[in-house]
Amino acid sequence: MSKITDKHAQIVSVVVPCFNNAEIVKEMVELILCQDQVNEVIIVDDNSTDGTIDVLKIIEQEQHPRISIYYNAQHTGKGKTLTRGFQKATGDIIIIQELDWDYDPREYSLMLTPITLVNAQAVYGSRFLGSQRIAISFFRMLTDKSLKLITKHLYGSILTDMDTSFRSFLQEIIEDISLKESGFKSDYELIAKILKQKSSIYEVPIHYRAREYVPIKTIKWQDVPIVIWTLLKYRFVD
């Protein structure tokens, strides 16, 4: 993998998968644009039905030079929506920004520094590293340990936070990745395909901003077999 040596020459693209996010999308996009590191914002709407498309049309009318918006003709799922965003992005580095206030665009520098300074190929923001670790249930602890063990045996790597939605990548390691799964399964498919191609994932501590009345977003117990199957499946197929 090539190393980005000139931090002034790099282009940073933020890919925003969008589905039924009418209440948050405009404010989030405005916050993304406030970040000096961002050169372009790629929004891909997955055939929203809640008025999100109307909000995106308003954003389009503002004709901001750093924003490009694409619309799926039918609902295809998160994986294919992300893939379309990756394909449209022109940056050397791609950040995935979920439309979720739990992950703050003002922390993009945390997600970019390992790529620009230590030649990381992918960066995952972990809610379980650093001084502000979040409390988890006993079941969640067992689930994490099981998934880490499976991932280590299948791919030779361990991540502290496999459910995080804060991620950045060198464009060259994901340009040929085509995601097929929908929902949370696409997140594990992406991990599997990155690790399968022997790319490294570098983790950094982030400040997780979940509201007090909203439980931390992790997989449910009934989803564990689905996650395990996804990790197994993409170890052997593309």
RABEL-V388117 format. One record per pair of residues at least 24 apart in sequence whose ideal C-beta (glycine too) atoms are under 10 Angstrom apart, sorted by the first residue. I is the first residue (numbers start at 1). GAP is how many residues later the second one is. Records with the same first field share a line. If there is no record, write none. Layout:
I: GAP / GAP
This chain:
1: 118 / 119 / 120 / 169 / 171 / 172 / 197 / 198 / 199
2: 90 / 117 / 168 / 170
3: 112 / 113 / 114 / 115 / 116 / 118 / 167
4: 88 / 89 / 108 / 111 / 112 / 113 / 115 / 166
5: 111 / 114
6: 110
7: 30 / 105 / 106 / 108 / 109 / 110
9: 83
10: 27 / 29 / 81 / 82 / 83 / 102 / 105 / 106 / 160
11: 26 / 27 / 28 / 29 / 78 / 79 / 80 / 81 / 82 / 83 / 160
12: 24 / 25 / 26 / 27 / 28 / 29 / 77 / 79 / 80 / 81 / 82 / 83 / 96 / 99 / 100 / 103 / 104 / 156 / 159
13: 25 / 26 / 27 / 28 / 29 / 53 / 55 / 72 / 73 / 75 / 76 / 77 / 78 / 79 / 80 / 81 / 82 / 155 / 158
14: 24 / 25 / 26 / 27 / 28 / 29 / 52 / 53 / 71 / 75 / 77 / 79 / 80 / 81 / 82 / 83 / 91 / 94 / 154
15: 25 / 26 / 27 / 28 / 29 / 66 / 67 / 68 / 69 / 70 / 71 / 72 / 73 / 74 / 76 / 79 / 80 / 81 / 82 / 152 / 154 / 159
16: 25 / 26 / 27 / 28 / 29 / 51 / 53 / 65 / 66 / 69 / 79 / 80 / 81 / 82 / 83
17: 25 / 26 / 27 / 28 / 29 / 60 / 61 / 62 / 63 / 64 / 65 / 66 / 67 / 68 / 79 / 80 / 81 / 82 / 148 / 169
18: 25 / 26 / 27 / 28 / 29 / 30 / 34 / 35 / 37 / 38 / 51 / 52 / 53 / 54 / 63 / 67 / 80 / 81
19: 25 / 26 / 27 / 28 / 29 / 30 / 31 / 33 / 53 / 56 / 57 / 58 / 59 / 62 / 80
20: 25 / 26 / 27 / 28 / 29 / 30 / 31 / 32 / 55 / 79
21: 24 / 25 / 27 / 29 / 30 / 31 / 34 / 35 / 77 / 78 / 79
22: 26 / 27 / 28 / 29 / 30 / 31 / 32 / 33 / 34 / 77
23: 27 / 28 / 29 / 32 / 76
24: 28 / 31 / 75 / 76 / 77
25: 26 / 27 / 30 / 31 / 33 / 34 / 74
26: 26 / 29 / 30 / 32 / 33 / 36
27: 28 / 72 / 74
28: 69 / 70 / 71 / 72 / 73 / 75 / 77
29: 26 / 27 / 30 / 33 / 35 / 37 / 38 / 40 / 68 / 70 / 76
30: 29 / 34 / 75
31: 66 / 70 / 73 / 74 / 75
32: 34 / 35 / 63 / 65 / 73 / 74 / 76
33: 31 / 33 / 34 / 72
34: 71 / 72
35: 60 / 62 / 70 / 71 / 72 / 73 / 74 / 77
36: 72 / 73
37: 56 / 58 / 68 / 71 / 72 / 74 / 75 / 79
38: 28 / 53 / 57 / 59 / 67 / 70
39: 27 / 50 / 51 / 52 / 53 / 54
40: 25 / 26 / 27 / 28 / 48 / 49 / 50 / 51 / 54
41: 25 / 26 / 27 / 28 / 48 / 54 / 56
42: 24 / 25 / 26 / 27 / 28 / 42 / 43 / 44 / 45 / 46 / 47 / 48 / 49 / 52 / 55
43: 24 / 25 / 26 / 27 / 28 / 42 / 45 / 54 / 56
44: 24 / 25 / 26 / 27 / 28 / 32 / 34 / 36 / 37 / 38 / 39 / 40 / 41 / 42 / 43 / 44
45: 24 / 25 / 26 / 27 / 30 / 36
46: 25 / 26 / 28 / 29 / 30 / 31 / 32 / 34 / 35 / 36 / 38 / 136
47: 24 / 25 / 26 / 27 / 28 / 29 / 34
48: 24 / 27
49: 26
52: 47
75: 107
76: 104 / 106
77: 102 / 103 / 104 / 105 / 106 / 108 / 109
78: 101 / 103 / 104 / 105 / 106 / 107 / 108 / 109 / 111 / 112
79: 98 / 99 / 100 / 101 / 102 / 103 / 104 / 106 / 107 / 108 / 110 / 111
80: 98 / 99 / 100 / 101 / 102 / 106
81: 98 / 101 / 105
82: 92 / 95 / 96 / 97 / 104 / 105 / 107 / 108
83: 91 / 94 / 95 / 96 / 97 / 103 / 107
84: 94 / 95
86: 83 / 85 / 88 / 89 / 90 / 91 / 92 / 93
87: 87 / 88 / 91
89: 82 / 85 / 86
90: 81
91: 78 / 79 / 80
92: 24 / 78 / 79 / 80
93: 30 / 75 / 76 / 77 / 78 / 79
94: 28 / 73 / 74 / 75 / 76 / 77 / 79 / 80 / 81
95: 28 / 71 / 72 / 73 / 74
96: 69 / 70 / 71 / 72 / 73 / 78 / 91 / 94
97: 68 / 69 / 70 / 71
98: 66 / 67 / 68 / 69 / 89 / 119
99: 66
100: 65 / 66 / 109 / 110 / 117
101: 108 / 109 / 110 / 113
102: 25 / 62 / 63 / 64 / 104 / 105 / 106 / 107 / 108 / 109 / 112 / 114 / 115
103: 24 / 61 / 62 / 63 / 64 / 103 / 104 / 105 / 106 / 107
104: 62 / 102 / 103 / 104 / 105
105: 61
106: 101
107: 59 / 97 / 98 / 99 / 100 / 102
108: 58 / 60
110: 56 / 58 / 94 / 95 / 96 / 97
111: 55 / 56 / 57 / 58 / 91 / 93 / 95
112: 56 / 92
113: 55 / 89 / 91
114: 54 / 86 / 87 / 88 / 89 / 90
115: 53 / 54 / 55 / 87
118: 84
119: 51 / 81 / 83
120: 48 / 49 / 50 / 79 / 80 / 81 / 82 / 83 / 84
121: 47 / 48 / 49 / 51 / 52 / 53 / 73 / 76 / 77 / 78 / 79 / 80 / 81
122: 45 / 46 / 47 / 48 / 51 / 52 / 68 / 69 / 72 / 73 / 77 / 78 / 79 / 80 / 81
123: 43 / 44 / 45 / 46 / 47 / 77 / 78 / 79 / 80 / 81
124: 35 / 36 / 37 / 38 / 39 / 40 / 41 / 42 / 43 / 44 / 45 / 67 / 70 / 77 / 78 / 79 / 80 / 82
125: 36 / 39 / 40 / 41 / 42 / 43 / 78 / 79 / 80 / 81 / 82 / 83
126: 33 / 34 / 35 / 36 / 37 / 38 / 40 / 77 / 78 / 79 / 80 / 82
127: 33 / 34 / 36 / 37 / 38 / 39 / 78 / 79 / 80 / 81 / 83 / 89 / 90 / 91
128: 31 / 32 / 33 / 35 / 36 / 75 / 77 / 78 / 80
129: 31 / 32 / 74 / 75 / 76 / 77
130: 74 / 75 / 76 / 77
131: 74
132: 73 / 74 / 75 / 76
133: 27 / 72 / 75
134: 27 / 74 / 76 / 82
135: 81
136: 80 / 82
137: 78 / 79 / 81
139: 79 / 81 / 82 / 85
140: 76 / 78 / 79 / 81
142: 79 / 82
143: 75 / 76 / 77 / 78 / 80 / 81 / 84
144: 74 / 75
146: 78 / 81 / 82
147: 41 / 72 / 77 / 80 / 81 / 84
150: 77 / 78 / 81 / 82 / 85
151: 37 / 40 / 41 / 44 / 76 / 77 / 80 / 84
153: 78 / 82
154: 38 / 41 / 42 / 74 / 77 / 78 / 80 / 81 / 82
155: 36 / 37 / 39 / 40 / 41 / 43 / 46 / 76 / 79 / 80
156: 39 / 42
157: 34 / 37 / 38 / 41 / 42 / 43 / 44
158: 43 / 45
159: 32 / 36 / 42 / 44
160: 43 / 45
161: 42 / 44 / 45 / 47 / 57
162: 25 / 26 / 29 / 39 / 56 / 57 / 65 / 69
163: 24 / 25 / 53 / 54 / 55 / 56 / 64
164: 39 / 42 / 44 / 53 / 54
165: 52
166: 38 / 40 / 42
167: 24 / 27 / 34
168: 34 / 36
169: 25 / 30 / 32
170: 29
172: 27
173: 24 / 25 / 26 / 27
174: 25
176: 62
177: 61
178: 60
179: 55
180: 53 / 54 / 57 / 58
181: 45 / 49 / 52 / 53
183: 40 / 43
184: 33 / 34 / 35 / 36 / 39 / 42 / 43 / 46
185: 34 / 38 / 41 / 42 / 44 / 45 / 48 / 49
186: 44
187: 32 / 40 / 43
188: 31 / 35 / 38 / 39 / 40 / 41 / 42 / 43 / 45 / 46
189: 41 / 42 / 44 / 45
190: 44
191: 39 / 40 / 43
192: 38 / 39 / 40 / 41 / 42 / 43 / 44 / 45
193: 41 / 42 / 45
195: 36 / 39 / 40
196: 38 / 39 / 40 / 42
